[in-house]
Amino acid sequence: MANAVMARFTLGMSPQAISLAFADWGLHLASSPGKRLQLALDAYHKSVRFGTYMLDCAVQHDAAPCVTPAPRDKRFTGEGWNHPPYRFLSQSFLLAEQWWEAATRGVLGVSPHHQDVVSFTVRQWLDVWSPSNAPWANPDVVQRTRETGGANLVKGFHNWVEDASRQLGDQPPVGAEKYEVGEEVAVTPGKVVFRNHLIELIQYAPSTETVEAEPVLIVPAWIMKYYILDLSPHNSLVKFLVDKGHTVFCISWRNVTAEDRDLSLEDYRRLGVMAALDAVNQIVPEQKIHATGYCLGGTLLSLAAGAMAEVGDERLASMTLLAAQTDFTEPGELELFIDDSEVAFLESMMWEQGVLKGSQMAGTFQLLRSNDLIWSRLIHDYLMGERMPMFDLMAWNADSTRMPYQMHSDYLRKLFLRNDLATGRYIVDGRPVAIQNIRVPLFAVGTEKDHVAPWRSVYKIHNLASTEVTFVLTSGGHNAGIVSEPGHKGRSFRKRRTEAHGECHSPEEWVALTEPQEGSWWPAWEAWLSAHSDADRVQPPSMGAPSAGLFPLEDAPGSYVRQR
């Protein structure tokens, strides 16, 4: 209870975990005179560089900067930052960032996790004081204020009040109402053909005269609403598959409440993946299934497929993992927020609430990309007085979900902390699950800029699987890299197949060996699905299986996806 109360004031961050990280760093830095001397010399050299730069600017207007921002840092790209005094503010800030990056890294004896936590925390603190975030220190804001006579700040204050009131009232952000589920997004025709306490199963109506014999079952992550895979008609992966002649089923997870606090990860496997497989088998009998999992849905699918292999259940024709991790030894930046102290703190918070709220999880993801998701919005919406236009993917991202206490605790402890799935220690019905037992062909997709499931972590499926693996590395991030429809400009991907007992390459070797291809990876995946399907197409199956008690319950997208 004490931790739960404290969590209200720390936004769910464990103060003990942060304190331990800074104590580890501070004590080792205090006992490292060589590192301290190095930092002192670095500070002196940076001061000299900055002083020289100021003198150069006094002589020539286009003097070369003494430090350049990272390629992804867009804070100081405006023309105004090339003129004094703003150029001096940005240069001094970037030099300070460099110094603190050196100060928080390379201290002998500090654990890698604590080093990352300290570096991340200091970076967040520095971002707060970036001159780009101050209305008097940002030349673009100063220019707009002059042009509008301060109207931009008045409009920005109005935007802030509107956003704050919506957040307090648990309402979606401005513009999200234009993307109503079932009207503008999630509009591919279909029926809910099965429902239990945890899922609705959607069967999509065919749009071709004949279809592939083997159906496709999509298992999305429960951390998000399923319709990221059925956004607008032009970028719907579900519609793309249906139009190519696939019978598609998709799980829509229930948005759980505090009453569901005791639902476990095993319940999600049993009531989710296995219940959906049973229903699909009744609707399309005597056919194997192409199972597809996205993000945590892919992790759950891998767990379920491993358990099926253990007991000789051969209902799968293939398995596709979209930005899904099966080995959590290198889980990416999310590892910053997950250690034993933080998990215990989260468990206390979830114990009180019964669930982990979507807004709490969203805040974590925003911190990972604070310059893009927090500070750029502050500047654009509140200082410049402009509204960022809403689009379907952004509206979906604001439609958050909750996770039950027991399930999320299972996931964090068994998969994230102990890595039980990859090491064969996860137990289902008294038997250990081993991914090595999965023998169906695998298709795995990683995205280049993924900060949730880094592609090198997704690539580790090569080290676990004992079957053929076709791996795709696509441009974009965790969501935009998957929602990568044909015709989307600037998209590219790499694809290579590794045989069951073929040579396994490192991620860097794989990239060097695999030539990039322009365009979307969707057609390549659809061709792979067809190649692993029966050669003869068949008539579309009925909607549901009335003889087995699976009647169409309502039109897609169903009821669960509308729960708030």
N, C-alpha and C positions, 0 to 999 in steps of 0.2 A: 504493500500500500504506500509506503514511503517513496519508493521508486516511482510508482504510478503518479503520485502527486508532483514529484519533482519533474517528471516528464512533461507536464503541462507548461513548465517555464523554460525547458531546454529544447523544445521542439522535437522531443524523442531522442535526443543525443545524450549518450551516457557521459556525465562529467567525469566519472571515474576513469573511463577509457581514454578520454582526452588528457586528463591529468597524468595518467601513467605514461602516455606517449611523450608528453613534454618533460616529465621527470627523467625518463630514459635519455632523451636528447640532451637535456640541460646538464645532467650529471656527467655524461660522457664528454660533452663539450668542455665542461669545467676541468676535466682531467686530460684534456688534449691541448697542451700549449702550442704544439705545432700548427694545429688547425686554427687556433685563435690568432696566431701570428699571421698565418696565411690570409685570414679574413681581414685583419687590420691592414695588411699590404694591399689587398684587393680594394678595400675602401679608399685607401690613399690613391691608388692608380685610377680608380673611377673618378675621384674628385679632380685629379689632374686632367683626365680626359674631358670631363665636363667643362672645366675652366678653359681649356684649350679650344673647345667647341664654341664657347661663348665669345672668345676673342676672334675666332675665325668668322663667326656670324657678323661681328662688327665690321669686318673688312669686306666680306663678300656675302651677298644675300643667299646664294645657293650653296652654302657650305655643306659638305657631306655630314650627315648625322653621325654621332658617336656610337649609337646603338640603334638597331632596327628591330621592330616588333616581330614576333613569331608569325609565320604565314597565316595562321588562323585567327590572329588578333586583329580585329577590324576597328578597334576603338579610336585609332589615331590616323585614319586614312583620309579624312577630309582635307581639302586644300587649306583651310584655316590653320591647321596644325603646322604648316610650313612657315608661319609668320610669328615673330615675337609678340607677346611673351609666351604664347602657347607652345611654341616649339621647345622652349626651355622647360616648361612644366612637364611635357610629355617625355622629354629625354631624361630629365632627372628622375621621374617616376619609373621609367623602364630600367634605368641603371640600378635603382633601389630594388626593383623586382629581381634583377639578376643577382644582386648581392645576397638577398634573402634566400634565393634558391640555392646558392652555394653554401649559405650558412646552415640550412636545414638538411643538407645532404652531404654524404661523404664523411660523417663523424664516426670514427671507428668504434665498434661495439654496440651501436644502436641497432635494434632489430629492424629488418626491412619494413615491417608493418608500421611500427612506431614512426619510422622515418617518413613514410608516405603520409601518415596522419598529420604529423607536424608540418610537413611541407604544404599539404592541402589546406590546413587550417590557416597558416600564415598567408597563403595565396588568397584565401577568401577575405581575410582581414585587410590585405593590401587593396583588393578590388574595391572595397568600400571607399577607400580614399583615392581612387583613381581620379585624376583631374577631369576625365571625360564625364564623370557623374555629377560634377558641380556646375550649376547653371552659370556661374561667373567665370569658370575656368574652361568651359567648352566653347570654342569659337563658333561652332555651328549653332549652338543655343543662343549665344550672344548675338549673332547675326540675325537669327529669326526673331529674337526679342526686339531688336531695333526695327526690323521691317514691319512687325505687327503692333508695335507700341505696347508690348507686354501681353497681348491677347493670347499668345501661345501658352503662357504660364497660367492664365485664367482658365483656358480650355483644358490644360493639363490637370489643374486642380479639380475641375469638374470630372475629368476621366477617373482620377484617383478616388473621388468620393463615390462615383458610380461603381467602380470595381470593388471598393471596400464594402459597400452596402450589399452587392451581389454575393460577395464571399461570406459575409455574416449571415445572409439569408439563405445560404446553401443553394444559390442559383447559378446557372451556367454563365460563362463570360459573355460579353456583348457580342452579338452576331451569331452565336452558336444556335440560336433558335431558327436560323435559316436552314439548318441541316437536321431537320427532324427525322428521327429513325422511322423507316417505313415509308417516308414521303420523298425525301431527297437522297438519303443514304440508306443502305441495306434494303434495296428495292428489287433485287433479283427474285422472280416469282418462285414460290415454294410453299410447303406446308410443314407445320410442326406435326410430326408423326409419332413422337414418343416424349413422355415427360415423367420425370421422377422428382424427388426433393431437390436434386442438385443440378440437373440439366434439362434442357429441351433439345431434342434432336430435330434439325431441319432437313427435309429432303427437298432439293430444288427440282423444279419442273424441267423436263427436257426441252431443248430448242432445236433438236435435230431428229430426223426420222429414225435413225438407228444410233446406238450408243456402244461404247466399249463394254465388254462383258463384265469387267471388274469395276466395282464402284470405288469412289474416293471418299474417305472419311477424314475430315479436318478436325484436329484437336487444338483449338486456340488456347492461349494462356488465360487463366482465371483472373490474372491481375489486370486484364483489360477486357473491354467488350469485344465480342467476336467480329463485329462488322468492320474492323480494319481490313479484313479480307473481302469485304463486300461493301466498299465505299460507294462512290458515285459510279454510274454505269460505265464510264470510260476507264476507270481504274480499279474495277472489281475483279479480283483474282477468281472468285467463284463464278462470275459470269463468263470470264474467259474460258474456264474449264468446261462449263456447260455448253457454250457455243462450239467447243471443239468436240463435243460428243461424249462427255464423261457424265456419269450419274454421280452427283455430288451430295454428300451429307455433311453437315457441320454441327458441332456441339455449341450450344449457347448456354453459358454457365449462369446459374442463379446468383444474383447479387445478395450475398448472405447478410444476415443481421446478427446481433448479439446472441439471439436464441440458438444460432448454429455454432457457438463457440467450440463445441466438442467434436466437430467434424475434423477428421484426421486426413493426412495425406493418403492413407490407405483407403479412406472413404472416397476420395477423389479418383483414385484408380478404379475402385470397384463400381461406384455409382456413376462415374464419368466414362472413362475409356471402355471398360468391359461391358457396361450396360449398353453403350452406343454400338459396340461391335455385335452384341447379341441382337439388337434391334435391326441393324443393317443385314445381318445374316438371315433374319426372318423375311425381310422385304426382298432381298436378292439372294435366294437360297443357292447353295452349291457353288458359290463364287467366292474366290479369295478377294481380299480388300487391300487397296492401296491406302495405307495409313499415313497421314501427314500431321506433323505437330509444329506449332509455332511458339518460339520462346519457351516459357515454362511448360506449355502444352507439349513441346517436343521432348523435354526432360521427362515429363510424366509418361509420354508414349514410349520412350526408351525403357523406362522402368516396367511398364506393362508388357512390352514386347519381350523383355528379358524374362519376366515371370511366365509368360506364355511358352517361351522356348523351353523353360525348365520342366514343364509338364507335357511337352509334345503338342501344344496347341498350334496348328499350322494354318490358321485362318488368314494370315497376312500374305499378300502377294509382293509387297515392297514397303519400304518405310522411308519417309522424307522428313528431314529435320530442318526447319527454317530458323536460323539465328538461335539455335538451341544448344545449351551446354550439357554435356554428360560427364565431364571431368572438371572439377571446381578447384584444381590446384592453382590456376591462374585466372580468376574470375573477373579481372579488370578492376575498374575504379570503385565498383560497389564494395570491394573488399575493404575499402576505407571505413565503411560503416558497420562491418561485421567482424566482431571478435567475441570471445566468451563474455566479456563485460557488457558489450553492447547488446548481445542477444539476451542476456539475463535482464537487462534494462527494458528491452522491447517486450519480453515476455511479461514483465510486471505491468507494463502499459496495456498490453493486449488482455491480460487477465482482468484488469479493471473494466475495459471497454467491451471485451468479448470478441473484438475484431481489430484489425489494423485498418484504419480508414484510408480511402483512396487519396485524400488530400495530404495525409502524412507521407505516403509513399511518393506522391508527386513532388513534394518538397525536397525529398532526397535526390530525385532525378534532376530537379532544377539546379541544385547545388553543384552537381557534377558538371554542368555547363552553365555556370552562373552568368558569365559574360553574354552568352547568347540568349538565355531564357529569363534572366532577371534584370541585369543592368541595361541591356540594350532596349528592353521594354520600358524601363524607367525613363530612359532618355527620349525614346520615340513617343511614347504615350503621354508622359507627364511633363517633360521639359520642352519638347518640340510641339506638344499639343496635338499630335496626330494619332489616329487609330491605325494599328496594324490590321490589314484586311483579314477577315476570317476566311478559312477555307476548310474543306471537308476533313483533312487529316488533323488540323488543329482542333476542330470541333469534336472529333472523336477523342482526341487526347484529353479533352476536358471532361469527358463522360467517364469518370473514374468508378472503380469498384472497391469493394471491401474484401478482406480475407479473414477467415476464422482463426481464432487464437491457436487451437491445437494444430491445424494444418500448417500454418506459417511457422510455428515452432518446430514441427517435424522437418519442414523443408530447410530451415536455417541450420538446425543442429545436425541432422542426418546427412544432408546433401552438401550444404555449403561449408560447414565447419569440419565434419568428419569425412566427407567425400565417400560416403558408403556405396553409392551407385557404381562409381568407377573402380572401387577396390573390392567389389563382390561381397560387401558386408550388409547390404540392404536385404532385409528378410520379408518375404511375402508368403503367408501360409506356412511358416516354419521352414521355408527353403530360401537359401541365398540367391539373389538375382545377379546374373552375370551377363553383361552386354556381349561378351564373347560367344555366347550361345545363340545369338541372333544370326540366322543364316540367310535371311531374305536380302535382296539387293538394297543398298542404301544410297540415297541422294541427300546431300547436306549442303546448305547454303550459309555462307558467312558474309557479312557486310564490312566494307573497308573501314568505315568510321563508327563502328558500333562501340558505344561506351557502356552498354548493358551486358551484352554477350560478345566480347571481343573475338574477332574472327580466328585468332590464333588459338583461343580456347575452344571454339567450335571445331577447329581443325583436329583437335585431339581425338575425335572419333576414329581417325585412322589408327591410333595406337590401341584402341579398345576393340574394334570390330574385327570379326573373322570372316568377313564377306566382302564382296566387291563394293567399293565406295566411289561414287561420283561426286566430286566436290566442286562447288561453284563459289567463287569470290566475286561479289558484285559491288559496284559503286554505291555510295549512299550510306546512311546510318541504319540503326536498328529497325526503324519503321519505314523510312523512305526507301531504303535499299530493298525491302521486300515488296512494297507497293511500287513496283517498277514496271508499269504497263508498256507494251509495245508502242513506239512513237514518242515516248518521253525523251525529250532532248537531253543530251549529255550523259546518257546511261551507257555503261559498259560492264563487261564481266569476263572472268576467266573460268574455264571448265576443264577438268582432267579426271580421268577414271583410273582408279587403282584396283588391280585385281585382288582377289581374296588373299593370295599369298605373294603379292607383288612387292616390289621394293618400296619402303616407306620413306618419304623425304621429309625434311624439316620444312616448316612454313616458308622460310626464305628460299629454300631450294625449289619448292613447289612453284612459287611466284616466278622465279627465274626460268623455269622450264615451261611455263604455261603462258601462251600468247593471249593478250587481251582481245576481246571481240566487242564491236560496237553494238549497242542496242540492249533490249531487255532479255533477261534470262528466262522469262516465262515460256517462250516457244521451245527453248532447249529442254526445259523440264517436262513440258507437255509431250514432246517427242520421246523423252525417256519413259514416261508413263505408258505411252502407246506401245513402245518397243517391249515393255515388260507386261503387256496385256495379251489376251488371246487374239489371234489374227482375225477371227471372224467377229464382226459387230452384230449386235442383237437388237431386238425391239426393246424400247424403254420399259422398265419395270413399272408396276402400279404404284400409285402414291400411297405409301403405307402398306400394311398387310392385314386387311380386315379379317381374314380367316384366322390370323394369329392374335387378333385383338388390338392391332396397331392401326387405329383409325386416324385420319387427318383431324387434328384437334383445332387448328386455326391457321390462318395465313401466316407465312413468314413476314416479318422476322420473329413473331411470337411475343410472349409476355415478359419473359425473364430479362430480355435485353432492355426493356423499358423501365425496369425497376431502378429507383434512385435511393 
